[in-house]
Amino acid sequence: MEFVLLIFITIFGLKAAYDANMDIDGKDFIRRFFAITWVIGFRIALVVLGFIFLATLIYSITSVTHGHYYSANTNLEDILTMILALFVTLISFLLTIMSFRRLKPNSKE
């Protein structure tokens, strides 16, 4: 299910980014796409790593203070991983599309 949703988000995200590039001048889509997504991907990676660090730190502190120990719940971990992957993919394409739209020159001349 996750795979299908990721493909769906990717196809429609690429289509929307391509359309936004066509509104600019329709040239150099691949160059612009990689330049924009590299920066967005790096920023998202920093945010996600920071979130994971904080969540792990909070979980570790509460586990030690309350005497709880980690027990593997793979179903919950799989669901959380799926939600995180879908969320990050969706956010990255939305930010990419917004960046393409910001490149559009003002036509009020």
Backbone torsions as a table, in degrees:
resi	resn	phi	psi	omega
1	MET	NA	-43.5	179.6
2	GLU	-60.4	-41.9	-178.2
3	PHE	-61.1	-42.7	-179.9
4	VAL	-65.2	-43.8	178.9
5	LEU	-65.3	-39.0	177.7
6	LEU	-64.4	-40.0	177.3
7	ILE	-65.2	-43.9	178.1
8	PHE	-58.4	-49.1	178.8
9	ILE	-62.2	-42.1	-178.8
10	THR	-64.8	-45.4	-179.0
11	ILE	-62.7	-50.0	-178.2
12	PHE	-71.4	-30.9	175.3
13	GLY	-67.0	-43.6	177.5
14	LEU	-64.9	-40.2	179.0
15	LYS	-63.6	-44.3	-180.0
16	ALA	-66.7	-38.9	177.2
17	ALA	-65.5	-41.0	178.1
18	TYR	-62.9	-43.3	178.1
19	ASP	-63.9	-39.9	177.6
20	ALA	-64.9	-35.5	176.6
21	ASN	-68.1	-36.6	177.8
22	MET	-64.2	-31.1	177.7
23	ASP	-69.2	-24.4	179.1
24	ILE	-76.7	-71.7	177.5
25	ASP	-155.0	-4.6	177.4
26	GLY	76.2	11.3	-177.2
27	LYS	-111.6	155.5	171.3
28	ASP	53.6	43.0	-179.7
29	PHE	-60.2	-47.0	-176.3
30	ILE	-62.1	-45.3	179.5
31	ARG	-61.7	-48.2	180.0
32	ARG	-64.0	-42.4	-177.4
33	PHE	-60.9	-48.9	-179.3
34	PHE	-67.8	-36.3	178.2
35	ALA	-65.2	-43.4	-179.2
36	ILE	-71.1	-47.2	-174.9
37	THR	-70.2	-26.6	177.4
38	TRP	-64.3	-46.4	-179.7
39	VAL	-66.1	-45.4	179.6
40	ILE	-62.8	-43.1	179.1
41	GLY	-61.6	-40.4	178.8
42	PHE	-64.8	-44.5	179.3
43	ARG	-64.0	-43.0	179.3
44	ILE	-65.0	-39.8	179.0
45	ALA	-60.7	-41.2	177.9
46	LEU	-64.0	-41.9	179.6
47	VAL	-65.9	-44.9	-179.2
48	VAL	-65.3	-43.1	178.1
49	LEU	-63.4	-39.4	176.0
50	GLY	-63.6	-42.3	177.8
51	PHE	-63.2	-44.7	179.6
52	ILE	-63.5	-41.6	178.2
53	PHE	-60.6	-48.0	-179.9
54	LEU	-64.5	-42.4	179.6
55	ALA	-64.0	-40.5	178.6
56	THR	-66.9	-41.4	178.8
57	LEU	-63.0	-46.1	179.3
58	ILE	-63.9	-43.9	179.3
59	TYR	-62.9	-42.1	-179.3
60	SER	-64.8	-43.6	-179.9
61	ILE	-64.4	-45.4	-180.0
62	THR	-68.4	-33.0	178.2
63	SER	-66.8	-42.8	-178.8
64	VAL	-69.4	-43.3	-176.9
65	THR	-71.7	-27.0	-178.9
66	HIS	-103.1	0.0	177.2
67	GLY	75.3	18.0	177.4
68	HIS	-88.2	148.3	177.5
69	TYR	-121.9	153.6	-178.0
70	TYR	-65.3	128.0	172.4
71	SER	-123.7	129.0	-174.8
72	ALA	-67.2	119.6	174.5
73	ASN	-120.4	85.1	-171.4
74	THR	-65.6	-31.1	179.0
75	ASN	-64.6	-45.6	178.7
76	LEU	-65.3	-41.9	178.4
77	GLU	-63.2	-40.2	178.6
78	ASP	-64.7	-41.1	179.7
79	ILE	-66.3	-44.6	179.1
80	LEU	-64.9	-38.7	177.0
81	THR	-64.1	-41.8	178.9
82	MET	-63.2	-45.6	-179.9
83	ILE	-63.6	-42.6	178.7
84	LEU	-62.9	-44.3	-179.7
85	ALA	-63.6	-43.8	179.0
86	LEU	-65.4	-42.5	-179.9
87	PHE	-63.5	-46.7	-179.0
88	VAL	-64.8	-40.9	178.6
89	THR	-64.2	-45.1	179.7
90	LEU	-63.4	-46.2	179.7
91	ILE	-63.1	-41.0	-178.6
92	SER	-64.9	-39.6	178.3
93	PHE	-70.9	-37.3	176.9
94	LEU	-62.9	-42.5	177.6
95	LEU	-65.9	-36.9	177.5
96	THR	-64.2	-46.0	-180.0
97	ILE	-63.5	-41.9	178.0
98	MET	-63.4	-37.2	178.6
99	SER	-66.7	-40.5	176.3
100	PHE	-61.9	-42.4	-178.8
101	ARG	-66.1	-30.8	176.8
102	ARG	-69.3	-22.1	179.4
103	LEU	-77.3	-14.2	-177.9
104	LYS	-67.2	125.9	-179.5
105	PRO	-71.0	150.1	176.6
106	ASN	-70.8	130.5	-176.6
107	SER	-100.0	16.8	179.0
108	LYS	-90.1	78.7	-178.6
109	GLU	-119.9	NA	NA
